[in-house]
Amino acid sequence: MTNILLIKMGDTFEGLQKTHGDFEDMIKACLKETPSSIHVYDARTSDAQPNLDDFHGVIVTGSHSMVTECEPWSEALLPYIRSMQAKNIPVFGICYGHQLIAKALGGEVGFHPKGPEPGSVEVSLTQAGKTDSLLGSAPEQFKVNVAHLQSVLTLPPEATLLAANDFEPHHAFRVGNIWAVQFHPEFTREITQYYVDEIADLIKDQGQDPEQVSNACENTMESRELLIQFVKQCAA
C-alpha cells in the first residue's frame, strides 16, 4: 500500500461540496483504483506537521486563499516544503500548492497581470516536459482544467519548466523530486463549470463570455492521469 500525505490547503465552495466533496474528496476520487492510503492533514489547524518518514509521497491541494496573503498557517509550510526537498520525497503541488512550492524554493508569486484563467485550456509540454518521468507520459498538447487568479510569476532558480500556454507561462515545473502544476487534475467538467459560474463577473471583466467558457469545459483525462501516475511513481 502506498502511503500518501495529502496536505489540505483550503475548502472548495459549500455548494460544490454537497455534490462532489471537498478538494481531498476530488483527489481521492481520481485515485480510487490506485492501491494507496491517503492521510489528510489540514494545514490550517495547529496540529503538528506529520512525520514525512511515514509517507511515500505528498500531494498539496489548491485553496481559495492567496499565497500573497502570507497567512501564518501557509508560511509555516515553507520550511516543511524545503524539508520535503531535502528528504527527496516525491511531491505533487496543485494550484495553490504549486504557487506555495514556488515561493518556498525561491520563486515569486502574485496576481496574474491578465486576470483569471478559467475553464478548460490547452497546455503544451516544453522539451524538458516531453522527457520528464511524469509529465512525459502526457501528449505534447493536452487539455487541463483551471481556475486561478494568482500565478508563479518567477520560477525558483533550480526549477525546470515542463508545461505552458500563451496565457500562463509556468503551468508546470519540477525541482528534483517535486512537481508542481497550476491546473487542477482532480477537476471534472462539472466542477470546472461550477467555478466558471462563481467567477462569471471576473470573466466578463476580462472580456470573455462566461457561458462560452462554461460550454467549452471538458473532462480532462490526460491531466487526471498525471495524478494517478504520480502515486504509481511513489509506489515504485
N, C-alpha and C positions, 0 to 999 in steps of 0.2 A: 504493500500500500504506500502510495506517495503522499507524504505529509506536506500540505501547503499552508503557509501562513497568509491569510487574506487580511490586509490592513484596510479597514473601513474608514474612509475619509469624510463621509457625509451621507445624507439621505436624499433620495430622489423625491419627486412630487408626491404628496399624500394620495392624490387620486390615482396615480400610476402604481403606487404600492399596493393598492387594493386589487389590481388586475395582474400585475407582473412581479410584485415583490420589490424589495429594495435592491441596491446595487449588488450586494453579496448574493442575493437570490438569482439575479440575472446571470451572474458569473457561474454560480453552481448549476444553473440550467444548461449552460454551454458544456459543462464538464460532467454531466450526469452519466455518460457512458465511459468516463475515464476512471480507472481504479485509483481514486485519490480521496484523502481525508482532508477536509477544509476546516481550519481553525480560524474563526473570525475574531479579530482584535479591533475594537473601536478606538481609534487613536484619540478621540475627543474625551475619553474618560481619563481618570487619574491612575488607572491600573498600570502596574509595571509592564514595561515592554517585554514581550515574550523572548525567551532564550532562542536565538537563531540556530543553535546547535540541534534543536529538536525538529527542524524542518528541512525538507529537500529543496524548497523554493518559496518565493514570496510574490504575491500579487498585491499591488497598491491601487485602490479604486479611484474613481472620479469623485467629484464633490461639487456642490453649488457654491462653496466658499471660493475666495480668490487668494491665490498664493501671495499676492502683494499686500494682503491684509495682515500678514505676518502674525496670525493668531498663535498664542503660546503653545497650544497642542500641536500645531503644524510645525512651528520652529523646533519643537522638541524632537521631531523626527529627522532633522537634518543630520545630526551625528549618528543616528540609528541607521540611516541610509548609507552613510560613509562606512559604517562597520559592516554592512552587507557587502560592500565592495571589497573591503579588506579580507573578509572571510570567504570571498569567492562563491557566495551562494547565489544561484540564479534568481533574478528579479524581473518582474514584468509590470511596468507602470502604465496606467491608463489615464489619460486626460489630466486631471489634477495631479495624479500620481506621476505622470510624465513630466509635468512642469516642476513639481517639487523635487524630483530626482535631478533635473537640470540645475535647479538652484543649489542643491546640496553639493553637487560636483563642480560648481564654479560657473554655471551658465547664468543667463539673465532672463527673467520672466516679466511680462507686462501685458497690457491690453493690446490686442491686435489693432494696428492702425486703420484697418479697413472695416472693423466691426466684427460681428459674429460670423461664424461659418456653420450653417445649419444644413441638415438633411443628409442625403446620400451623395457622396462626391467621389471622384476618381483620384487615386494617387498613383504615382509611378515610382518604381524602385530605382535607386541610384545603382551605379556599377557595383559598389560595395554591397548594396542591398541584394542584388541578384545572386551573390555568392555567400551571403550570410547564412549561418546554420539554421536560423529560424525564419526570417523573412524571405530567404531564398526559396522557400517552399511555395510561395505565392506566385501568381503570374506577374509579368513585368508591369502591367497596369491592372488595378483591381479597385472595386468599389468599397468604400468604408462609410460607416455612419458617424456623424459628428454633431456636436452641439457645444461650442465653446466661444467664450469672449476673450479669454487670455491665451497667450501662446508663449512658446520658448523663443524669445527674440534673439538670443545669442546662445549657441550650443556650448556645453562645457569644453574646456580646452582639449581633453583627450577623447572627445566623442567622435564617432563615425556616423555620418548621415546615411540613413538607409532608405528613406522614402520622403516624397514631397509632392506638392502640386502648385499650380500657379498662385493660389491664394495663400497657402501655408507652406513655407519653405522648409519647415522642420517637423514633418509629420511623424517621423520615426528616427530614432538614433540608438546607438549602442555604445556603452563604455564597458568593455570587457565582459563580465558576467551579467550586466544589467541592460535590459531592453526597455525602451520607453516609447509609447505611441500616443499621439494626440487624439486619435479616433477611439471609438468605443466598440470593440469587437463583440461585446455582450449585448449590444442593442439590436433588436429586431426592427422590422419595418414599422410595426405599430408603436413601439417605444419611441422611435425617432420621430414619427409623426406627432406624438404627444408633445415632445419637446418643441417641434416646429410651431405647434399651436400656442404653446406657452410663451414663446418669444416672437410671436407674429408681428407685434409693433416694432421691435428692433429690426426685423427682416424688412418691413416696409420702409423704415428709415434708411436702410441700406440700398433702397431702390429695387428690391426684389418683391415678387408676388408670393406670399406665404402659401397660397393654395397650390401654385405650380410647384413650389419646393416640396410640399407635402405629397402631392400626387407622384412625384418622381422618387420618393423614398422606396428602398428595396430591402430585402433580407440579404445582407452582405456576407455570404457564406465563406468567402476566401479570408476575410478578416477574422471571422469567428473561428476558423480553423487554426489561426495563429495561436489563439489562447489554448486550444487543445494540444497543439504541437509543443507549446511551451511546457505544459505539465508533463508530457511524454518525455521531453528532454530532461526535466528534473528527475524523472524516474530512472533514466539511463545514467 
